[in-house]
Amino acid sequence: MKFSGKIEKNILFIKFEGDLLGATDNLELLDYINDAINQGVLKAILDMSDVKYMNSSGIGVLITVYTKFKNRSGEAVVCSVADSIMKLLIMTKLDSVIKIYPSSEIAISKF
């Protein structure tokens, strides 16, 4: 799992690349998110447009990110999900917990 991130207008944008499998990159991601939250950023958009496969550890990553923001009265949403990933989110009912939008522009407008 690779990711890139930026903060714009007090929103954390994280773009995942490759397969979302969790693994050791998870620690780097959590450090990055904790730094953003400590700076007062309480909104995040997780762009999954370049994710083609996700396993249970990847689902755990999404839940962890969502929970970190929710525990601080913030919000994390997901956008640009491939059909195969969307089926998994629906099957696990994660789509009823985390808001999913077709694009980051729409996600921004919903904050």
N, C-alpha and C positions, 0 to 999 in steps of 0.2 A: 504494500500500500504506500503510495506516495501522496503527498498533499502539498498544496501551496495556500498561503493565506495572506489576507490584507485586511486592514481596518479602514473603512470609509464611512463618514457621517455617523460614527459611533456604532457601526454594524460590522461584525466580524464575518468576512467571507472566506469560506474554506472550500477549495476545489479538490476533490479526490481524483486520483488518476490510477488506472490499472484496476486490479481486483481488490475489493475491500475485504480483507481477510483478518484484520486485527494484527497480530504478531508484534514484533519488537518496535515497529514504528509507532505503535499506540502510545508509548511513553512520551515520545517527542510531541505527538499531537496533544496529549493531555497537558504537557508543560506549556505549549503554545496557547492553549485555551485558558489555562489558569492565569497566565500572564495577561491576556486580554481582559478577563474578568476582573483581575486586580487593578486594571487601568480604568475600570468602570464601564466596560462594554457589556451590555446585558442582552444583546440581540445577535443571533448568528444565522447565517444562511449557508447550508451545506449543499454545494453544487455537486451532483453525482452524474453529470452528463458524460463523463469519461470512464464511468464504472460499468463494466460488462458482467461481472460476477461478484457475488457476495455470499459468504457463508455465515454460520451462526456467530462467529467471532466478529464479523463485520456488523451484524445486527447489534451485538454488544457494544460496539464502538458508537453507533448511532444513539443507543439508549444512554450510554455514559455521557455523551456530549449533551443530549437533551436534558438529562438529570442535572448536570452541573449548572446549566443556565436556569432551569426551573427552580432549583434550590436557592438561587439568588434573586428570585422574582423576575427572571428574564425569560427569554424565549429562543428556542432554536427550531428552525424549520428546514425542510429538505426541498430541493428543486431539481428539475431536469433529470428525472429518473427514467431509465430505459424500461421498456415493457417487461423484460424478464425480471428486473429488480422490483418493479411495481407489483408483479404477481407474488413475489416473495413477501413484500411488505403487507399485502392484503391477506395472504395466507396466515401470516403470523399476527395479524390484526394490529400491527404497528402503525398502519395508516389511520387508525382510530385514535392514536395517542399523539403522534407527531404530524403536524400539518405538512402537506406535500403540495407544491405548486409547480406549474409547467415551466416557469422560468424565474430567474432571480429578479427580474423587473416586476413581475407580479408579486413575488414574495415581499419585496421592498414596499410595494403599495399597500400591503396588508398589515404592516407594522403600525 
